[in-house]
Amino acid sequence: MALIKKERINELDVFRSFAIMAVVAIHATSQTLAATINTSSYYPFLFMNVFSKFAVPVFIFLSGFVLFYNYIDRPLDGATFKKFYTKRLLYILVPYFMFSAFYYALQLYRKKEMDLPFLQILRQFGVHLLKGTAHTHLYYVVIMIQLYVLFPLLLLLFQKQRKLLPWLAIIGFGIQWIFVYLYKYGFHLPQAGVVPQGIRNLPLPKGSIVLSYMAFFLFGAAIAVYYSRLKDWLIMTSKGFLSAKGIVWIILWLAWVVVGTIHVGLYYQLNTTGTSVNTLWYEFVWDIHSMLSAIVLMQLSFLLYRRGGQLLRRGLSSIGACSFGIFLLHPFLLFLYRKWVFHGGSLQYVGYIFLEWLVALVVSWIIVHLFFKYAKWSWIFFGSIPAMPKKQTINRRKENLKS
């Protein structure tokens, strides 16, 4: 198999910036929902929280895209295998361990349990480390570790059986929904009045198991495998809007807004009136909205990277490049910010929450960026920073765009 050198897609850093903004938005509004229920402020905050729930799926979509884009045409030999896992062990597991220890220590401090027996602390920390529960957001790293374990097997399968490549997205959707169904109902057909007996006795919660996200991972893989053919449909241009592509783009974006709004509406009805539907509908709408979000954010990333101006491009690219560090650090900044007790009316409260999101995002970004710039050992805490685009690459793309 010939080794093909792929061009780095710099726009993906902008994509990462939107995904991490959504992650911070979810966490910044998490406590707000309980505080504003039955008030006029509830729906806007719920909308921001639920509409942003594409965050983890689009990060996993991006992982599938990047991994298959870089490796689908590479021979899976010992050297490639070793390099793949060495990089992940250093830049994912080490920061994960450091922040798990930090958040567990913070948890002990908040609960005034610092004087617990050392062996008990060690045992509890070990469980948190294995399950990603030292803080609520760290489950994502556990998912990524499972993906990295699974990826070489999937890569080998699809390299050997390339006739399956056109079916990547459908295979991923099928794997995910078989797992979702079994988790809810087990190996039985659902019956009215009978409590579902799914496969619940698992070592991790459903949301921490990689099978819950296979649709997004293999959807990203499918886009990567056929990227050269799909690129013209992903990159929006004024010329494209005058063709059939423009109609598809408009329908896509409208569907994204409509499905996302339906997703929010399901939770609004549930939380305000108690009206619920089968939980599989919540999952299905979330799936569709997340997949639409992946394509919309990719299109928006290409558009802003190429048309947004140098300052905006550099800022978003930097946020995206620092996204893993921002992800790890921002809950601590939220913790500090919430020590500022709010006093004021509903309008001021909106400003307070917006500032909470902004502080968590921007201050995290500044800290991670400075660490990357001035501390050679920054990878221990924040992982590796993706290579920033070279000036000649940007200029060449501008010239191609004009021609």
Secondary structure in CASP SS format (residue, H / E / C, confidence):
PFRMAT SS
TARGET T0000
AUTHOR 0000-0000-0000
METHOD secondary structure of the structure
MODEL  1
M C 1.00
A C 1.00
L C 1.00
I C 1.00
K C 1.00
K C 1.00
E C 1.00
R C 1.00
I C 1.00
N C 1.00
E H 1.00
L H 1.00
D H 1.00
V H 1.00
F H 1.00
R H 1.00
S H 1.00
F H 1.00
A H 1.00
I H 1.00
M H 1.00
A H 1.00
V H 1.00
V H 1.00
A H 1.00
I H 1.00
H H 1.00
A H 1.00
T C 1.00
S H 1.00
Q H 1.00
T H 1.00
L H 1.00
A H 1.00
A H 1.00
T H 1.00
I C 1.00
N C 1.00
T C 1.00
S C 1.00
S C 1.00
Y H 1.00
Y H 1.00
P H 1.00
F H 1.00
L H 1.00
F H 1.00
M H 1.00
N H 1.00
V H 1.00
F H 1.00
S H 1.00
K H 1.00
F H 1.00
A H 1.00
V H 1.00
P H 1.00
V H 1.00
F H 1.00
I H 1.00
F H 1.00
L H 1.00
S H 1.00
G H 1.00
F H 1.00
V H 1.00
L H 1.00
F H 1.00
Y H 1.00
N H 1.00
Y H 1.00
I C 1.00
D C 1.00
R C 1.00
P C 1.00
L C 1.00
D C 1.00
G H 1.00
A H 1.00
T H 1.00
F H 1.00
K H 1.00
K H 1.00
F H 1.00
Y H 1.00
T H 1.00
K H 1.00
R H 1.00
L H 1.00
L H 1.00
Y H 1.00
I H 1.00
L H 1.00
V H 1.00
P H 1.00
Y H 1.00
F H 1.00
M H 1.00
F H 1.00
S H 1.00
A H 1.00
F H 1.00
Y H 1.00
Y H 1.00
A H 1.00
L H 1.00
Q H 1.00
L H 1.00
Y H 1.00
R H 1.00
K C 1.00
K C 1.00
E C 1.00
M C 1.00
D C 1.00
L C 1.00
P C 1.00
F H 1.00
L H 1.00
Q H 1.00
I H 1.00
L H 1.00
R H 1.00
Q H 1.00
F H 1.00
G H 1.00
V H 1.00
H H 1.00
L H 1.00
L H 1.00
K H 1.00
G C 1.00
T C 1.00
A C 1.00
H C 1.00
T H 1.00
H H 1.00
L H 1.00
Y H 1.00
Y H 1.00
V H 1.00
V H 1.00
I H 1.00
M H 1.00
I H 1.00
Q H 1.00
L H 1.00
Y H 1.00
V H 1.00
L H 1.00
F H 1.00
P H 1.00
L H 1.00
L H 1.00
L H 1.00
L H 1.00
L H 1.00
F H 1.00
Q H 1.00
K H 1.00
Q C 1.00
R H 1.00
K H 1.00
L H 1.00
L H 1.00
P H 1.00
W H 1.00
L H 1.00
A H 1.00
I H 1.00
I H 1.00
G H 1.00
F H 1.00
G H 1.00
I H 1.00
Q H 1.00
W H 1.00
I H 1.00
F H 1.00
V H 1.00
Y H 1.00
L H 1.00
Y H 1.00
K H 1.00
Y H 1.00
G C 1.00
F C 1.00
H C 1.00
L C 1.00
P C 1.00
Q C 1.00
A C 1.00
G C 1.00
V C 1.00
V C 1.00
P C 1.00
Q C 1.00
G C 1.00
I C 1.00
R C 1.00
N C 1.00
L C 1.00
P C 1.00
L C 1.00
P C 1.00
K H 1.00
G H 1.00
S H 1.00
I C 1.00
V H 1.00
L H 1.00
S H 1.00
Y H 1.00
M H 1.00
A H 1.00
F H 1.00
F H 1.00
L H 1.00
F H 1.00
G H 1.00
A H 1.00
A H 1.00
I H 1.00
A H 1.00
V H 1.00
Y C 1.00
Y H 1.00
S H 1.00
R H 1.00
L H 1.00
K H 1.00
D H 1.00
W H 1.00
L H 1.00
I C 1.00
M C 1.00
T C 1.00
S H 1.00
K H 1.00
G H 1.00
F H 1.00
L C 1.00
S C 1.00
A H 1.00
K H 1.00
G H 1.00
I H 1.00
V H 1.00
W H 1.00
I H 1.00
I H 1.00
L H 1.00
W H 1.00
L H 1.00
A H 1.00
W H 1.00
V H 1.00
V H 1.00
V H 1.00
G H 1.00
T H 1.00
I H 1.00
H H 1.00
V H 1.00
G H 1.00
L H 1.00
Y H 1.00
Y H 1.00
Q H 1.00
L H 1.00
N H 1.00
T H 1.00
T H 1.00
G C 1.00
T C 1.00
S C 1.00
V C 1.00
N C 1.00
T H 1.00
L H 1.00
W H 1.00
Y H 1.00
E H 1.00
F H 1.00
V H 1.00
W H 1.00
D H 1.00
I H 1.00
H H 1.00
S H 1.00
M H 1.00
L H 1.00
S H 1.00
A H 1.00
I H 1.00
V H 1.00
L H 1.00
M H 1.00
Q H 1.00
L H 1.00
S H 1.00
F H 1.00
L H 1.00
L H 1.00
Y H 1.00
R H 1.00
R H 1.00
G C 1.00
G C 1.00
Q H 1.00
L H 1.00
L H 1.00
R H 1.00
R H 1.00
G H 1.00
L H 1.00
S H 1.00
S H 1.00
I H 1.00
G H 1.00
A H 1.00
C C 1.00
S H 1.00
F H 1.00
G H 1.00
I H 1.00
F H 1.00
L H 1.00
L H 1.00
H H 1.00
P H 1.00
F H 1.00
L H 1.00
L H 1.00
F H 1.00
L H 1.00
Y H 1.00
R C 1.00
K C 1.00
W C 1.00
V C 1.00
F C 1.00
H C 1.00
G C 1.00
G C 1.00
S H 1.00
L H 1.00
Q H 1.00
Y H 1.00
V H 1.00
G H 1.00
Y H 1.00
I H 1.00
F H 1.00
L H 1.00
E H 1.00
W H 1.00
L H 1.00
V H 1.00
A H 1.00
L H 1.00
V H 1.00
V H 1.00
S H 1.00
W H 1.00
I H 1.00
I H 1.00
V H 1.00
H H 1.00
L H 1.00
F H 1.00
F H 1.00
K H 1.00
Y H 1.00
A C 1.00
K H 1.00
W H 1.00
S H 1.00
W H 1.00
I H 1.00
F H 1.00
F H 1.00
G C 1.00
S C 1.00
I C 1.00
P C 1.00
A C 1.00
M C 1.00
P C 1.00
K C 1.00
K H 1.00
Q H 1.00
T H 1.00
I H 1.00
N H 1.00
R H 1.00
R H 1.00
K H 1.00
E H 1.00
N H 1.00
L H 1.00
K H 1.00
S C 1.00
END
